[in-house]
């Protein structure tokens, strides 16, 4: 029958192509008015004969259905529509399998919420799928963004993203990580030399970003007391949640112990103090003052977060300050980072629950708001780009990441007692002043309160202006540098940009009056020029 060419889809209904069976989403299509069927323009113009030496050594001819055996030799699924076949060899190739051989998908976001089956991993999804405009493949966003090759924990060779697995017996194809069957019609990561294959999802959990070997960390197993002898039983701590923790400051082992609550100890990964309210297990090296929450040790190498569209990778900042994109705080320690977008989240913001957050400041559960516009944080009274809102519809309550991650307890500098993070106190006199800076404070926002001495103070007056930075000496140019909150008006200007450092974080050398801004391009450029190479002492 004659076909009518349409430059765009003329129907709002979801219609499948009669040749390949995939949805007609956008672009030119052919329509048969007599049969009321539609085709992708590319499918309708498929050649009757093709040569594909990478798939088959004979010419392949286009048939409306498989002439002999009904299964595709690539994906092993039944051929119910048009197929390329070699009758002599009884070889079939789906039109879809032919299309999937292009080197790189050209993905766009499908603008309609639908139920779909991801043709990369094989799992069903609901939402906005990613759509390849070349082969009309639908996929999950995280599957579409997987790299062409990667390394996984437990295998030394690079694994290649592939649609056709180079193994003869597909019936015995099992994932090397979860040991479950790998369906040959879906993509996977494989190593042909080692006959090693893993599911896409399993590879993502063990993804190491190109690193094959790392130094291991030795720890002592949990016990009532740490073994005193070096000859005692030890466990090699090679992997914690697919990431190894490096502690190269000394040769001592890290000891796994139960912290009864020591608010003066600080985790080197999240930079938080060990909570008195919630005793937890930790790894520690008492000799050099290295402490690590066990939860922080269990963090995965890669992680997806609702605040960013790309997977984030766990990195160490080597004691150089960075700014978290969620709470906007300057931090030391480790972070989750997107190399493509230069997007960074600190560990505190990554660990906080985003869907059902139970916060002491509110009686209902909180969830990350989809629309952040016109949201004022109830904790600080300021607007922010990422806030939590009440699930029960309390429109007048929201928390930004900075306030949601504030510690629930802090040390009182006057009597050494613990102060609670509070939003209201019944016995206040009606005068609202900070007892530290003696300036007026807003009674509608959060503050720290000591019940013993009835002291109330701004959070920044108790925690400090930069609570997540570790102040100390840094090994750099010819002398040690100190990280300081520079307030001296008569101090020297920044060595790099020439602008004053007053009122900003700066690295300073008191011996030679050297100053450089600690945040922004100044210290980055100094590092690149090898004038600085920070190492916390």
C-alpha positions, 0 to 999 in steps of 0.5 A: 500500500502507498505510505503517507509521510508525516514530519511529526507524530499526528496522534496523541496516543502511544503507537508502536512501529509495525516493524520494530515494535518500539514506540513512535515518540517524535520525528518523521513517520510513515502512515498506511491509511488502509491498514491504519498502521505506522512506521518509523521513517528509518524502519520503513526505509530499511534496505532489503539486503544488508552486509553485517560482517560483525554479526554474520558472514553471509548477506542478510535479507529482510523478512516480515517474519522468521522463515525458519526457527523463530528466535533471534540469534543475538538476544535469544527472544522470539521474532514476532515482527520483521527480521533480517535472516540468512536462510542458508544458516538459519540465522535471524537478527531482530531489527532492534538488535541491528539498531542497538549496534550503533556505537553511542546512543543519542538519548533525550528525555521522554516527556510523558510519564509512562510505565516502561521496560528498560531495554538495557537492564531489563527492569520495569520503570515508571516515570520519564524514561530516556529515549534513544532517537537513533534506535528508539530504545527506552532506558532508566536514567541511571542505566543510560548514563553508565560508562562504556567500560569500568572496573569492579571490586573483585576483578582486575580486568576492565569490563566492557558495556555490551549487548551481545555476550561473547559466550557460547552457552547463554543458558549458563550465563550467571552474574559473577556478583549476585550469581543470578542468571544474566538474560542475554537479551539485555545489556551487561558488563563483561570481560571476554578474556575471563568469561566474566559477566555482571548485571548492570545494577551489580556492576554499579554497586561495585564500581571503582572508577578505574582503580584496580588496587588500593592500599588496604586498611587493617583493623581489629575486630570489635571486642570489649577491649582492644588487643594489646599485642600486635600478634593478636587476631586481626582482620584485614579491612580491604573493603567497606561498602565497596570502598577501602578507607585509607589511613596513611598517617601512621603504621598503626591499625585502626581499632573498631570500638563502641563510642559511649559518646565523646563530643570532643572526638571528630570524625575525619570523614563527615567532620561531625563530633561523636554524639553523646545522645547516640553512642555508636561504633567507630574506627580509631587510631588513638596515637594520631587522633584519627576517628571515623564513624562506622556509618561513614566507613560503610559509604559506597564509592558511588551514590545517586542523590535526588539533588543531582542528575548524575551519579556522585563519586566518593572523594577525599578533599585532602584537607582542602576546603570545599563548599557543599552545594546543599547546605552551602557550608565550607567543609573538610573531610570527604565528599560526594562529587560529580566530576562533569558538573563540579557538583559536591555534597558533604557527607552530612548532607548525603547521609540525611534521609531525603524521603521520611526525615524525622526531625526533633523540630517538627512533629511530622515526617519531612521530605525533600521538596520538589519545588524549592521556590518561595520556601523559607527555612523555619530554622534560620528564616532564610530561603535556600535552594534545597529544603525539606517540607512537612508531609502532612501539609504544614505549609508554614514549616520547612528546613534547609539542609544547613539547619536539618544537619545541625547537631542536636547537642553542643558543648556549652562553653561556660559550664561544660554542659550540653546544650540542646538545639531548640525552636522554643523554650517555655520559660523564656522571659520574652527578651530574646538575646544571644548570651554569647554575642549579646545581640538580639536573636529571632525567637522564631528560628532555632538556637542552642539552649542550656537548661542548667544555666538557662543560656540561649545562643545563636548556632554560629556562636556555639558551633563557630562560623565554620564548624565543619573545617578542621583548623590546624597547621598545613605543610606548604611553601617553606613554612607551615600555614594555618587556616584562619578566619582572617579578621585583621584589617592590616594584614597582607593581601592575598598572594594570588589575587592581590585582594584583601583577605579580611573577613574571609577564610585564608591560609596564613604564614605568620613568619613571612606574612604570606596570605592566600584565600582559602576558598575559590580560585586562589588556592586552586591556582596555587596548587596547580602552580605547585606553590602549595600542596596542603597536608594536614599535620 
